Amino acid sequence: MGTDTDALCTKRLAPGGALQLRDAAGCTIMCCAGTVWITQENDIRDIFLAAGERFTFDRKGLALIRAEKGMQDEWMADTGITVICLPARLVLGQMRDS
C-alpha cells in the first residue's frame, strides 16, 4: 500500500513558529491565513506570502518557513495563528525529525 505524496496537510503556526523542511524542491506551499516568510539554502531571496499566495520550492537542501503574523479580518480579532498547506510528505518528514 503506497502513500499519497500529493495529499495536502494543513499546519497551524503561532506567531514566530517555524518549520524546517529538507529537499522540498518542486513542492508547493500555500499560505491560507496570516503571513509567512520562507528562505531556502543557497538562495539570497526572502520570500513572503500573504493569505492566498503560493510558492514552489526551487532548491534542494534546507528550507525554513516562519509565521510572521496571524489571521485577521474585520469580524474577528487577530487569532495569532498562521495557516499553511503543504504536501503531506513534508509535514510527516518534519514530524519524524522533531
C-alpha positions as CSV (number, residue, x, y, z in Angstrom):
1,M,0.0,0.0,0.0
2,G,1.6,3.3,-1.1
3,T,1.4,6.7,0.4
4,D,-0.3,9.6,-1.3
5,T,2.5,12.1,-1.8
6,D,0.2,14.6,-3.4
7,A,-2.1,14.9,-0.3
8,L,-2.1,18.3,1.3
9,C,-1.8,18.9,5.0
10,T,-2.8,22.0,6.9
11,K,-0.3,23.2,9.5
12,R,-1.1,26.0,12.0
13,L,1.8,28.1,13.3
14,A,1.7,30.5,16.2
15,P,3.5,33.9,15.7
16,G,7.2,33.2,15.4
17,G,6.6,29.5,14.9
18,A,8.7,27.8,12.3
19,L,9.1,24.6,10.3
20,Q,12.3,23.2,8.8
21,L,12.0,21.3,5.6
22,R,14.6,19.2,3.7
23,D,14.7,18.7,0.0
24,A,11.3,20.3,-0.7
25,A,12.3,21.2,-4.3
26,G,9.2,21.0,-6.6
27,C,6.7,21.1,-3.7
28,T,4.3,24.0,-3.4
29,I,3.3,25.7,-0.2
30,M,0.2,27.9,0.1
31,C,-0.4,30.5,2.8
32,C,-4.1,30.1,3.8
33,A,-4.1,32.8,6.5
34,G,-1.6,35.2,8.0
35,T,1.8,35.8,6.5
36,V,4.8,33.5,6.2
37,W,8.5,34.1,5.5
38,I,10.4,31.5,3.5
39,T,14.1,31.1,2.9
40,Q,15.9,28.3,1.2
41,E,19.5,27.1,1.4
42,N,21.8,28.8,-1.1
43,D,19.2,31.4,-2.0
44,I,19.6,35.1,-1.2
45,R,15.9,35.8,-1.6
46,D,13.4,36.4,1.2
47,I,10.0,35.1,0.1
48,F,6.9,36.5,1.9
49,L,3.5,35.0,1.3
50,A,0.2,36.6,2.3
51,A,-3.1,34.7,2.5
52,G,-4.0,33.0,-0.8
53,E,-0.4,33.2,-2.2
54,R,1.7,30.2,-3.2
55,F,5.4,29.4,-3.7
56,T,7.1,26.4,-5.2
57,F,10.4,25.5,-3.7
58,D,13.1,25.5,-6.4
59,R,16.1,24.2,-4.5
60,K,17.2,21.1,-2.5
61,G,18.6,21.4,1.0
62,L,17.1,23.1,4.0
63,A,14.1,25.5,3.8
64,L,12.7,27.5,6.7
65,I,9.1,28.7,7.0
66,R,8.3,31.2,9.7
67,A,4.9,32.6,10.7
68,E,5.0,36.4,10.7
69,K,1.6,37.2,11.9
70,G,-1.8,35.6,12.5
71,M,-5.0,35.8,10.5
72,Q,-7.1,38.9,11.0
73,D,-10.3,40.2,9.4
74,E,-12.9,42.9,10.1
75,W,-15.2,40.5,12.0
76,M,-12.6,38.8,14.2
77,A,-9.7,39.8,16.4
78,D,-6.3,38.6,15.5
79,T,-6.2,34.9,16.4
80,G,-2.4,34.8,16.3
81,I,-2.4,31.8,14.1
82,T,-1.0,31.4,10.6
83,V,-2.3,28.6,8.5
84,I,-0.3,26.9,5.6
85,C,-1.0,24.0,3.4
86,L,1.9,21.8,2.1
87,P,2.4,18.3,0.8
88,A,1.8,15.7,3.5
89,R,5.2,14.0,2.9
90,L,6.9,17.2,4.0
91,V,4.8,17.5,7.2
92,L,5.4,13.8,8.0
93,G,9.1,14.2,7.4
94,Q,9.2,17.2,9.7
95,M,7.4,15.3,12.5
96,R,9.8,12.4,12.3
97,D,12.8,14.8,12.5
98,S,11.4,16.7,15.5
